[in-house]
Amino acid sequence: MADPQNTWGDPAASRQPGVRLAVTPNRPRSSYFDSPLPRLLAHRGLATGATENTLGALRAAVDAGATYIELDVHASSDGEAIVAHDADLTRLVGRPDTIAGLTAKQLAELDLGDGSGFATLGEVLTALPEARINIDVKAAAAAAPAAQAILGADAIGRVLVTSFSGRRRRSAVRRLSGVATSASAGGFLVALVAAKLGMRPLVKFALRDVDAVQVPVRAAGLTVASARVVQSIHAAGVEVHIWTVNDPLQMASLLDLGVDGIVTDRIDIALGLVENRSR
């Protein structure tokens, strides 16, 4: 992967591929961010030959060259953090059961279509010790088990913990001193409106306890991926990661805009794009 210079903040520089201006983070920086920009996050792994969020898909992403992996966690009935996006098994297994209604062992014994079952977060952290893991806490009951798994794997420095819900995010983060985290929906929307209005002090205040925003191109009817918004968030010492982007032309456009990370289902395509841009 290319090693672009940190050159955030200059509008002209932000339009040049791989160029950003140095920024002072608004809080101590986790080693999660030690890898060079841009950050390419494999959304639920690489599910071209394995089921999403399974250990097989996550390993496939690492084998393809991914440094960063994005996954989701729920809690099993016996209090394990289970790597899964949906609360129930309808989409993946065709059953009405819920993650919360089954034990970790029962979930591991299910066939998700490629011979594998649901993995625990602890298993993933152990199996992929070099990967940096972006963890989306999908249920309130998963906050404590996720934190326990991270502590058990001594992985605070290589994970980012987030959630759409501010309460869920804080519940996990407060158990993990120094862990990287990204904004929940409420805090980000305040920052987005403030950025649109040119109110940079309010942007910084709204994002004071996070390291990144991980958001779609548009949120609440407003465009996130604009020079004004990206520069305002950078001025607050916070990174901008955009999801979920699979089209290489859109990836290139976002990188030219100065975004720091792209969350994608096709990490193989994203890695190839960045490699070609660095030549």
C-alpha positions, -999 to 999 in steps of 0.1 A, spaced: 0 0 0 12 35 -7 26 56 21 12 91 13 23 121 34 -1 134 60 -12 166 43 -47 175 55 -63 209 53 -51 226 21 -80 226 -4 -56 224 -33 -36 195 -18 -68 177 -9 -77 173 -46 -44 156 -53 -44 118 -51 -29 106 -18 -21 141 -5 -32 154 29 -21 180 54 -8 172 89 -34 173 116 -32 174 154 -56 148 168 -80 161 194 -70 133 218 -42 108 223 -39 86 192 -43 48 194 -18 26 175 -48 15 155 -40 46 133 -2 38 128 -6 24 93 -3 48 64 -33 64 48 -56 57 31 -73 32 54 -91 6 34 -116 -14 56 -128 -47 45 -166 -46 52 -175 -79 69 -143 -93 54 -141 -104 17 -173 -124 10 -166 -134 -26 -159 -170 -16 -171 -171 20 -201 -159 40 -198 -123 54 -185 -118 89 -172 -154 91 -137 -163 100 -132 -175 64 -143 -141 49 -122 -122 74 -91 -143 66 -98 -139 29 -96 -101 34 -63 -104 52 -49 -128 26 -59 -102 -1 -37 -76 17 -62 -59 40 -48 -42 71 -82 -31 84 -113 -53 88 -148 -41 97 -172 -65 115 -203 -64 137 -210 -80 171 -241 -92 189 -243 -112 222 -252 -148 225 -275 -161 252 -244 -171 273 -228 -137 270 -203 -141 242 -196 -114 217 -206 -131 184 -195 -117 150 -227 -111 131 -245 -82 115 -282 -93 119 -299 -98 152 -317 -129 138 -308 -158 115 -334 -152 88 -312 -138 61 -282 -161 65 -297 -193 77 -335 -191 69 -344 -195 106 -364 -173 129 -339 -177 158 -320 -148 172 -283 -145 181 -294 -136 216 -315 -167 219 -287 -192 212 -254 -201 229 -221 -195 213 -217 -232 208 -250 -235 190 -241 -206 168 -207 -221 160 -224 -253 149 -247 -237 123 -237 -239 86 -237 -204 71 -234 -219 36 -196 -224 34 -193 -250 62 -186 -224 89 -206 -211 117 -206 -179 137 -173 -170 153 -168 -152 186 -149 -119 186 -123 -135 208 -117 -162 182 -113 -136 154 -89 -114 175 -68 -145 182 -69 -159 147 -59 -126 130 -33 -111 154 -19 -86 128 -52 -72 116 -67 -40 129 -104 -46 136 -132 -21 134 -160 -34 157 -196 -22 154 -215 -30 186 -250 -39 173 -268 -46 206 -266 -32 241 -259 -67 255 -228 -70 233 -210 -40 247 -195 -57 278 -187 -91 261 -170 -72 232 -149 -52 257 -141 -84 276 -130 -102 244 -107 -72 234 -91 -71 269 -87 -109 268 -68 -107 235 -48 -77 247 -60 -59 216 -70 -24 227 -43 -9 205 -55 -26 173 -92 -22 175 -117 7 169 -150 4 187 -181 21 174 -219 19 173 -248 37 157 -260 42 193 -241 66 215 -251 47 246 -238 14 232 -206 29 221 -199 46 254 -208 14 273 -181 -5 255 -155 23 253 -155 32 290 -143 -3 297 -113 1 273 -90 29 283 -74 45 253 -93 25 226 -99 42 193 -135 51 185 -157 67 159 -188 89 162 -222 76 168 -252 90 148 -262 118 171 -228 133 176 -220 131 139 -252 148 128 -245 178 151 -210 180 136 -223 176 100 -248 205 104 -221 226 121 -197 219 92 -223 229 66 -227 262 85 -190 268 88 -191 265 127 -158 247 132 -156 252 170 -189 233 172 -176 206 149 -146 201 172 -169 201 203 -193 176 188 -164 152 179 -143 159 210 -143 123 222 -138 104 189 -110 97 165 -130 93 133 -163 96 117 -175 65 97 -204 76 76 -221 72 42 -217 97 13 -250 113 24 -266 114 59 -299 129 69 -304 143 34 -270 162 36 -239 155 16 -210 143 38 -185 138 11 -179 175 3 -147 195 6 -162 218 32 -173 190 54 -142 169 51 -119 199 58 -140 210 88 -138 175 103 -101 173 96 -97 207 114 -112 191 144 -84 165 144 -108 137 133 -105 113 103 -132 107 77 -141 72 66 -169 67 40 -190 35 36 -199 13 18 -181 20 -15 -176 -7 -41 -172 13 -73 -135 21 -81 -144 54 -97 -162 65 -66 -133 53 -45 -109 74 -65 -132 105 -63 -134 102 -25 -96 98 -22 -91 128 -44 -115 147 -20 -92 139 9 -111 112 28 -89 91 50 -107 58 48 -130 38 26 -152 9 39 -158 -16 11 -172 -50 3 -144 -54 -23 -112 -49 -5 -94 -66 -34 -105 -39 -58 -98 -11 -34 -62 -23 -27 -56 -26 -64 -68 9 -70 -46 24 -43 -16 5 -55 -21 18 -91 -25 54 -78 8 52 -60 28 44 -92 
